[in-house]
Amino acid sequence: FHLASGRLPFPCTTPLEASLAIAADLEQAPPDVRDASPDELRASISGAFAEAVKKGLQKKRENRYVTADEFASALHACLVDLGEGEYTVFLSYRSASERFHAELLFQALNNTATAAGHRVAVFLDTKRLVKGEDWQEGFLSGLARTLVAVPLVSSGLLQPLRRLQGRDDDPKDNVLVELNLMQVLLEGGLGSLESIFPVMVGAPKPPGDPLYPYTGNFFQESSYIQDEITDKVSPTSTNAVAAYLARHGMPTDAPALTRGVKATAASLMDRQAALLWEQTPEVEGLIDEIEPADELAHRALADPPDPPLNLHQLRALREQVKTMLDSNSSVGPCPFRAQKLFSSFS
């Protein structure tokens, strides 16, 4: 706040006065840094930056950032919005089936550093999008400013694509919109995107299955689904991509926009990928109770994905994600900066 405005958020001249000013009224909202800034600087301070600073100044601990890394992520997002920064990874996923997979990957990757010293900044919509702003514009712009797109490809991602018929009244499928845009960006050399690195995700195996609590083989589970996806273009989804490209002065005649739904999904299968079901580390001791601090596990049981995850499966999934990142320390033909991404994670 002081660096941006030249003033202190709570006026004081001594440490004691500062303590009293902060503790006097815990319900008092911190000031907006733009209101305290000189006229010549005010217009250059973004709303996102002002909100990040304001959250960092909240008097009640539960209203502030939990960690310095979380605060750093919010500030990095401000740089990306200004065109002065990039995300390393964009996580694309189907919320109904892989939202907890995506969160585990976010936790494992965000704000880590590779052996080459590259700081990893991950775009996950639930962590990056600002309430009240255009969410579709937000996630598409996040993708355009990312180095490596990481779609989580599962039978849960593919199933809803079967409802698309290639007609004007098709429902818009936001995952298809993301897949279309990442292919347009990569093939056209647009934006920051340098690579698409899918993670193939098998469905969690139920109790009694020999593979329980691990996941199954995506290719065995999804072959029949792929056969039922239309070869036609779904206009509603591709029109959303074309509209975004037009708004940002990018060409709208990309070959990827004429690619059918099945071909768009199939193109992910042809890429070098991480296979989550091949990661089966030993998980010692199954658990029947949630750790009090395990907020993600509480949510996974209270609002389960489809298919659901029990505690044993969630713990196994955590270990699978860690092992997958370790085993993909070399990603072959991916661009150099993508290679730096998947090196020396633990």
N, C-alpha and C positions, 0 to 999 in steps of 0.2 A: 504494500500500500504506500509506504513512504517513498520507495524508488519511483513509483509511477506518478505520485502526486506532489512529493516534496513536503507532505504533512503527515502527522500521526493520526491514526483513525480515532483514538481517544485522547483528546488534548491533555497533556501533563508535562511537568518539568522535572519530576523526580521519579525513581522507581516506585516509591510508595504511592505517589499520586496515580501512577499507571495502574497499580494493583487495585486501588480503590475505585478508579474509573471503570475497570473491567468488572469487578465484583459487585459494584453498587446495584446494578439492575440487570440481572441475567436474562431478562426478557427483552432488553433493548437490542434492536437489530443493528448490526454494524453499518456504517455509512457506505454509500456507493463511491468507489474510488474516482469515478468520473466527476462526481459533484465536487470533489476536493481538488481536482487537477486544474492547472492553468488553462485558460481558454485555448491557447495555441496547441495544447496536447490532447484536449478532451475528445476531439473528433477522431483521433487515431487510436483510442482505447476501445476495443471491441466489447460487445455485450458479454461474450463468453468469458473474456479475461476478467471483466468486472464481477461476474458471477463466481468465478473461481476464487478470486481474492475475497469476496464477501463470505463464501463458505468457509474459507480458511480462518476467518476472523470471528466466526460464530462463538459466542461465549460458552454455550453448553457443549460439552465434549461430544455428545451423541450427534450433534448437528455439524460437526467439523469432519474433515477428512480423517479416516482411520489411521493412515500411514503417510509418510512423506512421499512414498512412491505414488500413492493415489493422487496426491496434490501435483506431483511432477507430471503425471499422465494428463491431468486436466490442463496444465499449462502447455504441454506439448500439443494438445489438440488445438489450442489457440494459434500456435505457430502454423499448424497444418491449414487451418482456416484462412490464414493470411497468405498462404502459398510459400511459406518460409520453412516448411518442414514436411515430412512424409511419415506415413505409417509403414512399419515393416511388414506386418501381416494383417490381412483382412479375413476374418472368419465368416464364411457363408454357411448357413445351416437351415434346416427345417425346425422351427421352434417346437412343434408338437412332439418331435421325436428326439432331437439332438441338442436341446438347449443346455442341458447339463454337461454334455460332452464339450460343447463350446466353452462353457464357463471353466471347466477343468483345464482346457487348453489355454485359455486366457490367463488363469492363475499360474500355470506352469511357464508361460512365455513372457508375459508382459513385464517390462522393466528389468529383464535379465540382460546379461551381456555375454557375447560370444568371446572365444579365445582371441579373435581379431579386434576386440574392443568395440564391437557394434552394439549399441543400445537398442533393444527390441521394444518397439511401441506397437501394440496390437489394437486393431479396430474390432470391437465387439459392439453391436448396435445398442445393447442394453447398458453398456458402460459409456458410450460416446455420444449418443444422440441427446440433444438438448430438448427438454420438455417445452412444448409450445411452438417449436419450429417445425418446418416441413420435414417429416421423417423420411419420406422417399428421397427427397433432394439430399438429405443428410447422409443416408447410407450409400447412395450412388456416388456422391462427391468423395466420401471416405474411400470407396473402392478405387476411384480414379486417382487418388493421392497415395496409393499403396504400392509397395514393391512386389509383394508376393501374395496372391490370392490363394486361400486355403479352404476350398469347399469340403464340407463333411458329407460324403456321398454314402447314402444308405438306402435300404428299401423304403424307409420312412420318408426320405426325400423324394423318391421316385413315385411312390403310390399316388399322390395327388395329381401328378402329371397325366395320369390316365383319364382324368375327367375332361381334359382339353381336347377339343374336336377340330381345332383349326378354323373356328368360325368367329365372326365379329362379336358374338355374344359370349364368347369364352370368358370365364372369370380371370382377372389378372392374377398371375402367380408370381409373388415377389421373389421366390427363389429362382424361377426361370428368368426373371428380369435381371437378377444379379449374374447368373451364368451367361446370359446373352451379352451383358455389358463387359464382363471380364474378357470374353473372347473378342469382342469388337476392339477393346483397348489393346490387348496383346497383339492381335493380328495387324492392327493398324498403326502400331507404335505410338499410341495416344496416351496421354496422362503419364503416370509414373510406373505403371505395371510392367514388370519384367518377367514374371513367371506365374504359372498356375500349378500348384502342388496339391493335388487332392489327398484327402485322408479317407480311405475306404473303411466304413464302419459296419460291422456285423451287429445283428440284434442280440440283446442279452439273452442268454440261455436260462430257462426256468429251472427251479429246483428239481432234482431227479435226472436232469440231462447230464451225460458224462462230461460235458464242457462247463457245467455250472461251477462257479459264478461268472465265467468269462463269456465273451461274445462269439457268435457264430461267423461263418464265412459269407461275406457280402455277396460274392458272385454266385454262390449256390442258392442264396435266398432270393436273389433279385432277377434271375434270368427270365422267369415267366413275366415279370412286371415289365421289363424292357420291351418284350414282344407286343405288349398291349398299349404302348404309347404311340400316339399318332405321328406319321411322317410329315404332317403339314405344319406350317408356321402358325403360331397362335397370335393373331393380330393384336390383341389387347396388351400382351406383355411386350412384344417387339415395338409397338407404338410408344410405350412408356420409355423404352430405351432411346428410340429415335427422338422423342421430345426432349429428353435430357441432353442428348448430343447437340441438338439444334440450339438449346438455350446457352450452351457453352461454346458455340462456334466450332463444333467438330463436324466432320462429314457424316451424313446420315445414309450413305449408300454402301455401307460396309457389307461384305458377303455374309458375315455372321447373322445379319438381320434377315437374310433369306433362307436361313438354315431351319429345318423342321425341328419340332420338339425332340423327337427321338435322336436325331443327329446331334443336337446340342448336348443332350445327356450323354450320348455315346462317346462324344469327343473327350469327356473326362476319363473314360476307361482306357483311352489310348495314351494317357500321360503317365509319366513316372509318378508313383504314388507311395504313400505309407499305408500298410495294411494293418489295421488295428488288431484284428483277430490273431495275427501271428505273434503278438506280444502276450505271453502267458507266464509272467513271473509268479513265483510261489507267494501266496498270501497266507501268512501264518496266523492261524486263529480267526475264526469267523466272529463277527460282532453282532450282538442283538440289541445294543443300546446306542443312541446317538451321543457323541461327545457334545457337551453343552455349547461349545464354541463353533461347532460344525454347522454353520448357518445354511450352507448349500444342501447338506443332508436333510436338514429339517424341511427345506422347501421341496426337495425331491420326493419326500414322503407325503407332504401336505398337498402338493399339486403335481402328481406324478406325470411323467411323459408317457407317450404311447410308442412302444411297450414300456411298462413301468420298470423302475429300478428299486430293488430292495437294498438294505444296507450292505449286504455281502457283495452284491453286484456293483454297487457304487464304489466300494473300497477296491474291488478288483479292477474296475475301470480306471480309477486313479493310478494304480500301479501300471496298468497297460499304457496309459498316456505317457508316463515317465519313461517307461522302457522304449516306447516307440520313438520318443524324441532322442534318446541316447543312440538307438540303432540307426537313426537317419542322420548321423553326423556327416555323411558324405552323400550328396544328392545328385551325383553324376552330372548330366548335361545342363542342370539348372544354372542360370546366370551367377556370376561371382558373388553378388550381394545376397542371392538366395542361398548360396553355399555357406556364407558367413552366418546366416540365420540358424541353420540346423547344425551348429558345431558347438560342442562342449556344454550342452545343457545337462543339468542334473536334477 
